[in-house]
Amino acid sequence: MTPFDTAVAFTLREEGGFTDDPRDPGGATNLGITLATLTHWRGRPATADDVRQLTVVEADAIYQALYWHAMRCDLLPFGIALMVFDFGVNAGPGTSARELQASVGVTVDGVVGPVTALAARGADQAALIGTLHDAHAAHYRSLPDAADFGRGWLARLTRCTARAIDLATP
């Protein structure tokens, strides 16, 4: 499996199927893809039923284009790429990129480019994964809906961090 295949498989397992929890600001969501993301992807208004009928094939294409490639995960070490990708799915690609940049000490502009990638590749992988874990946890705890969803986000983060450590290069 490619690094993308591994990352998307992890994220799809974590995201599960269709939900439309009224407490969730994302609204109708399936396979981690929200109504707003599906609308953006398709270039036309989507409905909750469109979200419900979303296929894994289309979700995979969305994840690859709007998250993996957008955050340049292919330039990052494997374990770091998983952390950046999965957090980007939850918090948005710009937020994930900014957390990575702050963690590696480069200019924080929300766009992963060659400087960010080089800094990430030069970092101690386990230490960077730990730093990202802490930053992501702080982000989740700061959200207004943390009381409703924070426990689940933090449990997922713990699983993602463990998987990232497994994938990290020494």
KOLROVEX-970070 format. One record per residue: x negated, y, z of N, C-alpha, C in turn; residue number from 0; residue in one letter. Coordinates in Angstrom, 1 decimal. Each point is the difference from the previous one (the first is absolute). Layout:
# residues N
ATOM       nu       nv       nw      cau      cav      caw       cu       cv       cw   pos   code
ATOM        X        Y        Z        X        Y        Z        X        Y        Z   NUM      A
...
END
This chain:
# residues 170
ATOM       nu       nv       nw      cau      cav      caw       cu       cv       cw   pos   code
ATOM     -0.8     -1.2      0.0      0.8      1.2      0.0     -0.9      1.3      0.0     0      M
ATOM      0.5      1.0     -0.7     -0.7      1.3      0.0      0.2      0.7      1.3     1      T
ATOM     -0.8      1.0      0.3      0.3      0.8      1.2      1.4      0.6      0.0     2      P
ATOM      0.5      0.5     -1.1      1.4      0.5     -0.1      1.0     -1.1      0.3     3      F
ATOM     -0.2     -1.2     -0.6      1.0     -1.1      0.2      0.0     -0.3      1.5     4      D
ATOM     -1.1      0.0      0.7     -0.1     -0.4      1.4      0.7      1.1      0.8     5      T
ATOM     -0.3      1.3     -0.3      0.6      1.1      0.7      1.6      0.0     -0.2     6      A
ATOM      0.4     -0.1     -1.2      1.4      0.1     -0.3      0.8     -1.2      0.7     7      V
ATOM     -0.7     -1.2      0.0      0.7     -1.1      0.6      0.2      0.2      1.5     8      A
ATOM     -1.1      0.6      0.6      0.2      0.4      1.5      1.1      0.9      0.2     9      F
ATOM      0.0      1.1     -0.8      1.0      1.1      0.2      1.4     -0.6     -0.3    10      T
ATOM      0.2     -0.8     -1.1      1.3     -0.5     -0.3      0.5     -0.9      1.2    11      L
ATOM     -0.9     -0.8      0.6      0.5     -0.8      1.1      0.4      0.9      1.2    12      R
ATOM     -0.7      1.0      0.2      0.4      0.9      1.1      1.2      0.8     -0.3    13      E
ATOM      0.3      0.4     -1.2      1.1      0.8     -0.3      1.3     -0.7     -0.1    14      E
ATOM      0.0     -1.2     -0.4      1.2     -0.8     -0.1      1.0      0.5     -1.0    15      G
ATOM      1.3     -0.4      0.2      1.0      0.3     -1.0      0.7      1.3      0.2    16      G
ATOM      1.3      0.1     -0.5      0.8      1.2      0.0      0.4      0.4      1.4    17      F
ATOM     -0.1      1.3      0.3      0.5      0.6      1.2      0.6      1.4     -0.4    18      T
ATOM      0.9      0.4      0.8      0.6      1.3     -0.2      0.4      0.5      1.4    19      D
ATOM     -1.0      0.1      0.9      0.2      0.4      1.4      0.3      1.5      0.1    20      D
ATOM      1.1      0.4      0.5      0.3      1.4      0.1     -1.0      0.9      0.8    21      P
ATOM     -0.8     -0.7      0.9     -1.0      0.7      0.7     -1.3      0.2     -0.8    22      R
ATOM     -0.1     -0.7     -1.1     -1.2      0.1     -0.8      0.1      1.1     -1.0    23      D
ATOM     -0.9      1.0      0.1      0.1      1.1     -0.9     -0.3     -0.4     -1.5    24      P
ATOM     -0.6     -1.1     -0.2     -0.2     -0.5     -1.4      1.2     -0.5     -0.6    25      G
ATOM      1.1     -0.3      0.8      1.2     -0.5     -0.6     -0.1     -1.4     -0.6    26      G
ATOM      0.8     -0.2     -1.0     -0.1     -1.4     -0.6     -1.4     -0.3     -0.5    27      A
ATOM     -0.4     -1.2      0.5     -1.4     -0.5     -0.3      0.0     -1.4     -0.3    28      T
ATOM     -0.8     -0.5     -1.0     -0.1     -1.4     -0.3     -1.4     -0.3     -0.3    29      N
ATOM     -0.6     -1.0      0.6     -1.4     -0.3     -0.3     -0.9      1.1      0.3    30      L
ATOM      0.4      1.0      0.9     -0.8      1.1      0.3      0.2      1.2     -0.9    31      G
ATOM      0.8     -0.2     -1.0      0.2      1.1     -1.0      1.3      0.7      0.4    32      I
ATOM     -0.1      1.3      0.2      1.2      0.8      0.4      0.7      0.5     -1.2    33      T
ATOM      1.2      0.5      0.2      0.9      0.5     -1.1     -0.8      1.2     -0.7    34      L
ATOM     -0.6      0.9      0.8     -0.7      1.1     -0.6     -1.2     -0.5     -0.9    35      A
ATOM     -0.7     -1.0      0.5     -1.1     -0.5     -0.8      0.5     -0.7     -1.3    36      T
ATOM      1.0     -0.7      0.1      0.6     -0.7     -1.2      0.5      1.0     -1.0    37      L
ATOM      0.6      1.1      0.5      0.5      1.1     -0.9     -1.2      0.6     -0.7    38      T
ATOM     -1.0      0.3      0.8     -1.2      0.6     -0.6     -0.6     -1.0     -1.1    39      H
ATOM     -0.2     -1.2      0.4     -0.5     -1.0     -0.9      0.7     -0.1     -1.3    40      W
ATOM      1.3     -0.1      0.1      0.9     -0.2     -1.2      0.3      1.3     -0.8    41      R
ATOM     -0.3      1.1      0.6      0.2      1.3     -0.6      1.5      0.3     -0.2    42      G
ATOM      0.8     -0.6      0.8      1.5      0.3      0.0      0.5     -0.3      1.4    43      R
ATOM      1.1      0.5      0.4      0.6     -0.3      1.3      0.3     -1.5      0.1    44      P
ATOM     -0.5     -0.5      1.1      0.3     -1.4      0.4      1.1      0.0      1.0    45      A
ATOM      0.6     -1.2      0.2      1.0     -0.1      1.0     -0.4     -1.1      1.0    46      T
ATOM      0.7      0.0      1.1     -0.3     -1.1      1.0      0.1     -1.3     -0.6    47      A
ATOM      0.9     -0.2     -0.9      0.2     -1.3     -0.7     -1.3     -0.3     -0.8    48      D
ATOM     -0.5      1.0     -0.7     -1.2     -0.2     -0.8     -1.2     -0.4      1.0    49      D
ATOM      0.0      0.6      1.1     -1.1     -0.4      1.0      0.2     -1.5      0.4    50      V
ATOM      1.3     -0.3      0.3      0.3     -1.4      0.4     -0.4     -1.0     -1.0    51      R
ATOM      0.1      0.3     -1.3     -0.3     -0.9     -1.1     -1.5      0.1     -0.5    52      Q
ATOM     -0.8      0.8      0.7     -1.4      0.1     -0.4     -0.7     -1.3      0.0    53      L
ATOM     -0.7     -0.3     -1.0     -0.8     -1.3     -0.1     -1.4      0.2      0.6    54      T
ATOM     -0.6     -1.1      0.4     -1.3      0.0      0.4     -1.0      0.4     -1.1    55      V
ATOM      0.4     -0.3     -1.2     -0.9      0.4     -1.2      0.0      1.5     -0.1    56      V
ATOM      1.2      0.7      0.1      0.0      1.4     -0.1     -0.7      0.6      1.3    57      E
ATOM      0.3     -0.5      1.1     -0.7      0.5      1.3     -1.5     -0.1     -0.2    58      A
ATOM     -0.5     -1.1     -0.5     -1.4     -0.1     -0.2     -0.6      1.0     -0.9    59      D
ATOM      0.8      0.3     -1.1     -0.5      1.1     -0.9      0.0      1.4      0.6    60      A
ATOM      1.0      0.2      0.8      0.1      1.3      0.8     -1.2      0.1      0.9    61      I
ATOM     -0.2     -1.1      0.8     -1.1      0.1      1.0     -1.3      0.1     -0.7    62      Y
ATOM     -0.2     -0.6     -1.2     -1.3      0.1     -0.6     -0.2      1.5     -0.5    63      Q
ATOM      1.0      0.5     -0.7     -0.2      1.4     -0.6      0.1      1.1      1.0    64      A
ATOM      1.0      0.0      0.9      0.2      1.1      0.9     -0.7      0.0      1.3    65      L
ATOM     -0.6     -1.2      0.3     -0.7     -0.1      1.3     -1.5     -0.4     -0.3    66      Y
ATOM     -0.2     -1.2     -0.5     -1.3     -0.6     -0.1     -0.9      0.9     -0.9    67      W
ATOM      0.5      0.3     -1.2     -0.8      0.8     -0.9      0.0      1.5      0.4    68      H
ATOM      1.1      0.5      0.5      0.0      1.4      0.5     -1.0      0.2      1.1    69      A
ATOM     -0.2     -0.9      0.9     -0.9      0.1      1.1     -1.4     -0.5     -0.4    70      M
ATOM     -0.2     -0.4     -1.2     -1.3     -0.6     -0.5     -0.5     -1.1      0.9    71      R
ATOM      0.9     -0.9      0.4     -0.4     -1.1      0.9     -1.0     -0.9     -0.7    72      C
ATOM      0.0      0.0     -1.3     -1.0     -0.9     -0.7     -1.4      0.5      0.3    73      D
ATOM     -0.2      1.2      0.4     -1.4      0.5      0.3     -0.4     -0.3      1.4    74      L
ATOM      0.9     -0.5      0.8     -0.3     -0.1      1.5     -0.3     -1.5      0.3    75      L
ATOM     -0.8     -0.2      1.1     -0.2     -1.3      0.5      1.3     -0.7      0.3    76      P
ATOM      0.0     -1.3     -0.2      1.3     -0.8      0.1      0.8      0.3      1.2    77      F
ATOM     -0.6     -0.1      1.2      0.8      0.2      1.3      0.5      1.4      0.1    78      G
ATOM     -0.8      0.9     -0.4      0.4      1.5      0.1      1.1      0.2     -1.0    79      I
ATOM     -0.1     -0.6     -1.2      1.1      0.2     -1.0      1.3     -0.5      0.5    80      A
ATOM      0.0     -1.1      0.7      1.3     -0.5      0.6      0.5      1.0      1.0    81      L
ATOM     -0.8      0.5      0.9      0.4      1.0      1.0      0.6      1.2     -0.7    82      M
ATOM     -0.7      0.5     -1.0      0.4      1.2     -0.7      1.3     -0.2     -0.7    83      V
ATOM      0.1     -1.2     -0.7      1.2     -0.3     -0.8      1.2     -0.2      0.9    84      F
ATOM     -0.1     -0.8      1.0      1.2     -0.3      0.8      0.5      1.3      0.7    85      D
ATOM     -1.0      0.8      0.5      0.4      1.2      0.7      0.6      1.0     -1.0    86      F
ATOM     -0.5      0.0     -1.2      0.6      0.9     -1.1      1.4     -0.4     -0.3    87      G
ATOM      0.3     -1.3      0.0      1.4     -0.4     -0.2      0.9      0.5      1.1    88      V
ATOM     -0.4      0.0      1.2      0.8      0.5      1.1      0.0      1.5      0.2    89      N
ATOM     -1.1      0.6     -0.2     -0.2      1.4      0.4     -0.1      0.9     -1.2    90      A
ATOM     -0.2     -0.5     -1.2     -0.2      0.7     -1.2     -1.5      0.0     -0.4    91      G
ATOM     -0.2      0.0     -1.3     -1.4     -0.1     -0.5     -0.9      1.2      0.5    92      P
ATOM      0.6      1.2      0.0     -0.8      1.2      0.4     -0.4     -0.1      1.4    93      G
ATOM      0.9     -0.4      0.9     -0.3     -0.1      1.4     -1.1     -1.1      0.2    94      T
ATOM      0.2     -1.1     -0.7     -1.0     -1.1      0.2     -1.4      0.5     -0.5    95      S
ATOM      0.0      0.7     -1.1     -1.3      0.5     -0.6     -0.6      1.0      1.0    96      A
ATOM      0.8      0.8      0.6     -0.6      1.0      0.9     -0.5     -0.7      1.3    97      R
ATOM      0.7     -1.0      0.5     -0.5     -0.7      1.2     -1.4     -0.7     -0.4    98      E
ATOM     -0.1     -0.6     -1.2     -1.2     -0.6     -0.4     -1.1      1.1      0.0    99      L
ATOM      0.2      1.1     -0.7     -1.0      1.0     -0.1     -0.4      0.6      1.4   100      Q
ATOM      0.9      0.2      0.9     -0.3      0.5      1.3     -0.9     -1.1      0.7   101      A
ATOM      0.3     -1.2     -0.2     -0.7     -1.1      0.7     -1.4     -0.2     -0.5   102      S
ATOM     -0.3      0.3     -1.3     -1.3     -0.1     -0.5     -0.8      1.3     -0.1   103      V
ATOM      0.7      1.1      0.5     -0.7      1.3      0.1     -0.3      0.8     -1.3   104      G
ATOM      0.9     -0.2     -0.9     -0.1      0.8     -1.3      1.1      1.0      0.0   105      V
ATOM      0.0      0.9     -1.0      1.0      1.0     -0.1      1.4     -0.6     -0.1   106      T
ATOM      0.9      0.5      0.7      1.4     -0.6      0.1      0.9      0.7     -1.0   107      V
ATOM      0.2     -0.6     -1.1      0.9      0.6     -1.0      1.1     -0.9     -0.5   108      D
ATOM      0.1     -1.2      0.5      1.0     -0.9     -0.3     -0.1     -0.8     -1.3   109      G
ATOM     -1.2      0.1     -0.6     -0.2     -0.6     -1.3     -1.3     -0.9      0.2   110      V
ATOM      0.1     -1.3     -0.2     -1.2     -0.8      0.1     -0.7      0.1     -1.3   111      V
ATOM     -1.2      0.5      0.1     -0.9      0.1     -1.2     -1.3     -0.7      0.3   112      G
ATOM     -1.0      0.3     -0.8     -1.3     -0.7      0.1     -0.7      0.3      1.3   113      P
ATOM      0.1      1.2      0.6     -0.7      0.3      1.2      0.7     -0.8      1.2   114      V
ATOM      1.3      0.0      0.0      0.7     -0.8      1.0     -0.4     -1.5     -0.1   115      T
ATOM      0.1     -0.5     -1.2     -0.3     -1.4     -0.2     -1.4     -0.3      0.4   116      A
ATOM     -1.0      0.8     -0.4     -1.4     -0.2      0.4     -0.1      0.0      1.5   117      L
ATOM      0.6      0.9      0.7     -0.1      0.1      1.4      0.6     -1.3      0.7   118      A
ATOM      1.1     -0.4     -0.6      0.7     -1.2      0.6     -0.9     -1.3     -0.3   119      A
ATOM     -0.6     -0.1     -1.2     -0.9     -1.1     -0.2     -1.2      0.0      0.8   120      R
ATOM     -0.5      1.2      0.4     -1.2      0.1      0.8      0.3     -0.2      1.5   121      G
ATOM      1.2      0.0      0.4      0.3     -0.1      1.5      0.0     -1.4      0.5   122      A
ATOM     -0.2     -0.1      1.3      0.1     -1.3      0.6      1.4     -0.4     -0.1   123      D
ATOM      0.3     -1.1     -0.7      1.4     -0.4     -0.3      0.9     -0.3      1.2   124      Q
ATOM     -0.5     -0.7      1.0      0.8     -0.3      1.2      0.2      1.3      0.7   125      A
ATOM     -1.0      0.8      0.2      0.2      1.3      0.7      1.1      0.9     -0.7   126      A
ATOM     -0.1      0.1     -1.4      0.9      0.8     -0.7      1.4     -0.6      0.1   127      L
ATOM      0.2     -1.3     -0.1      1.3     -0.6      0.2      0.6      0.4      1.4   128      I
ATOM     -0.9     -0.1      1.0      0.5      0.4      1.4      0.4      1.5      0.0   129      G
ATOM     -0.8      0.8     -0.6      0.3      1.5     -0.1      1.4      0.2     -0.7   130      T
ATOM      0.1     -0.7     -1.1      1.3      0.1     -0.8      1.2     -0.5      0.9   131      L
ATOM     -0.2     -1.1      0.7      1.0     -0.5      0.8      0.5      1.0      1.0   132      H
ATOM     -1.0      0.7      0.7      0.3      1.0      1.0      0.7      1.2     -0.6   133      D
ATOM     -0.4      0.4     -1.2      0.6      1.2     -0.6      1.4     -0.4     -0.5   134      A
ATOM      0.2     -1.2     -0.5      1.4     -0.4     -0.4      0.9     -0.1      1.2   135      H
ATOM     -0.5     -0.6      1.0      0.8     -0.1      1.2      0.4      1.3      0.6   136      A
ATOM     -0.9      1.0      0.0      0.3      1.3      0.5      1.1      0.7     -0.9   137      A
ATOM     -0.2     -0.2     -1.3      1.0      0.5     -1.0      1.4     -0.6      0.3   138      H
ATOM      0.1     -1.3      0.1      1.3     -0.6      0.3      0.6      0.5      1.3   139      Y
ATOM     -0.8      0.1      1.1      0.5      0.5      1.2      0.5      1.5      0.0   140      R
ATOM     -0.5      0.7     -1.0      0.3      1.4     -0.1      1.4      0.3     -0.7   141      S
ATOM      0.5     -1.0     -0.6      1.2      0.1     -0.9      1.2      0.1      0.9   142      L
ATOM      1.0      0.8     -0.4      1.2      0.2      0.8      0.8     -1.3      0.1   143      P
ATOM     -0.1     -0.9     -0.9      0.8     -1.3      0.1     -0.9     -1.1      0.6   144      D
ATOM     -1.1      0.3      0.6     -0.8     -1.0      0.7      0.8     -0.8      1.0   145      A
ATOM      0.9      0.6      0.7      0.8     -0.7      1.0      0.8     -1.1     -0.6   146      A
ATOM      0.4      0.2     -1.3      0.8     -1.1     -0.6     -0.8     -1.0     -0.7   147      D
ATOM     -1.1      0.4     -0.7     -0.8     -0.8     -0.8     -1.5     -0.2      0.4   148      F
ATOM     -0.4      0.7      0.9     -1.4      0.0      0.4     -0.6     -1.4      0.4   149      G
ATOM      0.8     -0.7      0.7     -0.5     -1.3      0.5     -0.3     -0.9     -1.2   150      R
ATOM      0.9      0.0     -1.0     -0.2     -0.8     -1.2     -1.2      0.5     -0.8   151      G
ATOM     -0.1      1.3     -0.2     -1.1      0.6     -0.7     -1.4     -0.4      0.6   152      W
ATOM      0.0      0.0      1.3     -1.3     -0.3      0.7     -0.3     -1.5      0.0   153      L
ATOM      1.0     -0.8      0.0     -0.2     -1.5     -0.1     -0.5     -0.3     -1.4   154      A
ATOM      0.6      0.7     -1.0     -0.5     -0.2     -1.4     -1.4      0.5     -0.1   155      R
ATOM     -0.3      1.1      0.6     -1.4      0.6     -0.1     -1.0     -1.0      0.6   156      L
ATOM      0.4     -0.6      1.1     -0.9     -1.0      0.6     -0.3     -1.2     -0.9   157      T
ATOM      1.1     -0.5     -0.7     -0.2     -1.1     -0.9     -0.9      0.5     -1.2   158      R
ATOM      0.3      1.2     -0.5     -0.8      0.5     -1.1     -1.5      0.2      0.3   159      C
ATOM     -0.2      0.5      1.2     -1.4      0.2      0.5     -0.7     -1.4      0.1   160      T
ATOM      0.6     -1.0      0.5     -0.6     -1.3      0.1     -0.3     -0.6     -1.3   161      A
ATOM      0.9      0.2     -1.0     -0.2     -0.5     -1.4     -1.1      0.8     -0.6   162      R
ATOM     -0.1      1.3      0.2     -1.0      0.8     -0.6     -1.4     -0.4      0.6   163      A
ATOM     -0.1     -0.3      1.2     -1.2     -0.5      0.6     -0.5     -1.3     -0.7   164      I
ATOM      1.0     -0.9     -0.2     -0.3     -1.2     -0.7     -0.5      0.2     -1.4   165      D
ATOM      0.5      1.0     -0.6     -0.4      0.3     -1.4     -1.3      0.9     -0.1   166      L
ATOM     -0.4      0.6      1.1     -1.1      0.9     -0.1     -1.3     -0.7     -0.3   167      A
ATOM     -0.8      0.8     -0.8     -1.4     -0.5     -0.3     -0.9      0.4      1.2   168      T
ATOM     -0.9     -0.9      0.3     -0.9      0.3      1.2     -0.9      1.2     -0.3   169      P
END
